[in-house]
Amino acid sequence: MHKPNFLVSAQRIGYLWVVCALVFLTGCARVQPRLETVQGVDLNRFMGKWYVIAAIPVFIEAKAYNETEEYSLLPDGSINTVLTFNQGSNDGPVKRYNPRGFVRDAVHNSTWAMQFIWPIKAEYLIIGLSEDYQRTVIGRNKRDYVWLMARTSSIPEEDYARFLADVARWGYDVAKIRKVPHQ
């Protein structure tokens, strides 16, 4: 059965309105600026053991205790990473993951890609680093994950409060941050 032309035109106008509304609403969505990475990471100083103090964690870390990441520079320039934690409690089963890091900007060494599963490489941005290489903040432009790490298993409360203020200013939802218990 053939539709009358005015119905086809009305249908097209309806679709056009829907498309225009979607374009308008998408244009009104708040776009976060890209995170600024630190200017100049000495990779040799960055290597070693870091304790995860707090995070908006990925699903495997949701119930992590005693979480650490250890980095070592490989001869090909990639970074061997060992993520270790107890699952669910201080004496829970030990989980160990071994992703590989890849430096994406040879100028600053602060933009990495982290590969847990080939060929997927996740964004890994060093957005905070103390001058003495004792604390770092790792983030992503999507503001979906963030990690505060230190060379020690705890930090002073005023430093933690400063971290929360910084990540809020950077556009993260601080209500999603979980402090990682360390024994």
C-alpha positions in Angstrom: 0.0 0.0 0.0 1.3 3.4 -1.0 1.5 6.1 1.7 0.2 9.6 0.8 3.1 12.0 0.2 2.1 14.3 3.1 2.5 11.4 5.5 6.0 10.6 4.2 6.9 14.3 4.5 5.4 14.5 8.0 7.4 11.4 8.9 10.6 13.0 7.6 10.0 16.2 9.4 9.5 14.2 12.6 12.8 12.4 12.1 14.5 15.7 11.3 13.2 17.1 14.6 14.5 14.1 16.5 17.9 14.4 14.8 18.1 18.2 15.5 17.1 17.6 19.2 19.9 15.0 19.6 22.5 17.2 18.0 21.4 20.1 20.2 21.5 18.0 23.4 24.8 16.5 22.5 26.2 20.0 21.8 25.0 21.1 25.3 26.7 18.3 27.1 29.5 19.4 29.3 32.8 18.5 27.6 35.7 18.1 30.0 39.0 19.6 29.0 41.8 17.2 28.5 43.8 16.5 31.6 47.2 18.1 31.8 50.1 15.7 32.4 53.2 16.5 34.3 56.1 18.0 32.4 59.0 15.6 32.5 59.0 12.2 34.2 62.4 10.7 34.8 61.4 7.1 34.0 64.3 5.6 36.1 63.1 7.5 39.2 59.5 6.5 38.5 60.3 2.8 38.4 59.9 0.7 41.6 57.1 -0.1 44.0 54.1 2.2 44.6 51.3 1.7 47.1 47.8 2.4 45.9 46.4 4.8 48.5 43.1 5.5 46.9 41.3 5.1 43.6 38.3 5.1 41.5 39.1 1.5 40.8 38.6 -0.7 37.8 36.4 -3.7 38.4 39.2 -6.1 39.4 40.4 -3.7 42.1 36.9 -3.0 43.6 37.7 -5.0 46.8 41.5 -4.7 46.8 43.5 -4.6 50.0 47.3 -4.0 50.3 47.4 -3.0 46.6 50.7 -2.2 45.0 52.0 -1.5 41.5 55.6 -2.2 40.7 57.2 -0.8 37.5 60.5 -1.8 35.8 61.8 -0.5 32.5 62.5 -3.1 29.9 65.3 -2.9 27.3 62.7 -2.2 24.5 61.5 0.9 26.4 58.2 -0.7 27.5 57.4 -1.0 31.2 56.8 -4.2 33.0 54.1 -3.7 35.5 53.1 -6.0 38.4 49.8 -5.2 40.1 49.3 -7.1 43.3 46.6 -7.1 46.0 44.6 -9.2 48.4 41.1 -9.8 47.2 38.3 -8.9 49.7 40.4 -8.6 52.9 43.9 -8.2 54.3 44.3 -11.9 54.3 42.3 -12.6 51.2 43.6 -14.5 48.2 46.5 -12.7 46.4 45.7 -11.5 42.9 48.5 -10.6 40.5 48.2 -9.0 37.1 51.1 -8.2 34.8 50.1 -5.5 32.3 52.7 -3.9 30.0 53.1 -0.1 29.9 54.1 1.9 26.8 55.3 5.4 26.9 53.4 7.5 24.3 55.2 10.8 24.6 59.0 10.6 24.6 59.3 14.3 25.4 57.5 14.3 28.8 57.2 10.5 29.5 53.9 11.2 31.2 51.4 9.7 28.7 51.4 6.0 28.7 49.2 3.2 27.4 48.7 0.2 29.7 47.9 -3.2 28.0 46.3 -5.9 30.1 45.0 -7.8 27.1 46.3 -7.6 23.6 45.5 -5.5 21.5 43.7 -3.2 23.9 45.8 -0.4 25.4 44.2 1.8 28.0 45.1 5.5 28.6 47.4 6.0 31.6 48.2 9.7 32.3 50.6 10.8 35.0 48.7 14.0 36.1 50.5 14.5 39.4 54.0 13.7 40.6 55.8 15.1 43.7 59.3 16.5 43.1 60.8 13.8 45.3 58.9 11.0 43.4 57.1 9.9 46.6 53.5 10.5 45.4 51.8 10.3 42.0 48.3 10.6 40.6 47.4 8.6 37.5 44.2 9.6 35.6 42.3 9.3 32.4 40.6 11.9 30.2 37.3 10.1 30.6 37.4 10.8 34.4 36.3 7.2 34.9 39.4 6.0 36.9 42.0 7.7 39.0 44.7 6.4 41.3 46.7 8.1 44.1 49.9 6.2 44.8 52.8 6.7 47.2 56.1 5.0 48.0 54.7 4.3 51.5 51.5 2.5 52.5 50.0 5.6 54.1 50.1 9.3 53.7 49.2 12.2 56.0 45.5 13.1 56.1 46.2 16.7 54.8 47.9 15.2 51.7 44.9 13.0 51.1 42.6 15.9 51.5 44.7 17.8 48.9 44.4 14.9 46.6 40.6 14.9 46.9 40.5 18.6 46.2 42.7 18.2 43.2 40.7 15.4 41.6 37.4 17.3 42.2 38.9 20.3 40.5 40.0 18.1 37.6 36.4 16.9 37.1 36.3 13.6 38.9 33.4 12.4 41.1 35.1 12.1 44.5 32.2 10.1 45.9 33.5 7.2 43.8 36.9 7.3 45.4 37.8 4.3 47.6 40.6 4.4 50.1 42.6 1.2 49.8 43.2 -0.5 53.2 46.8 -1.5 53.9 48.0 -3.7 56.7 
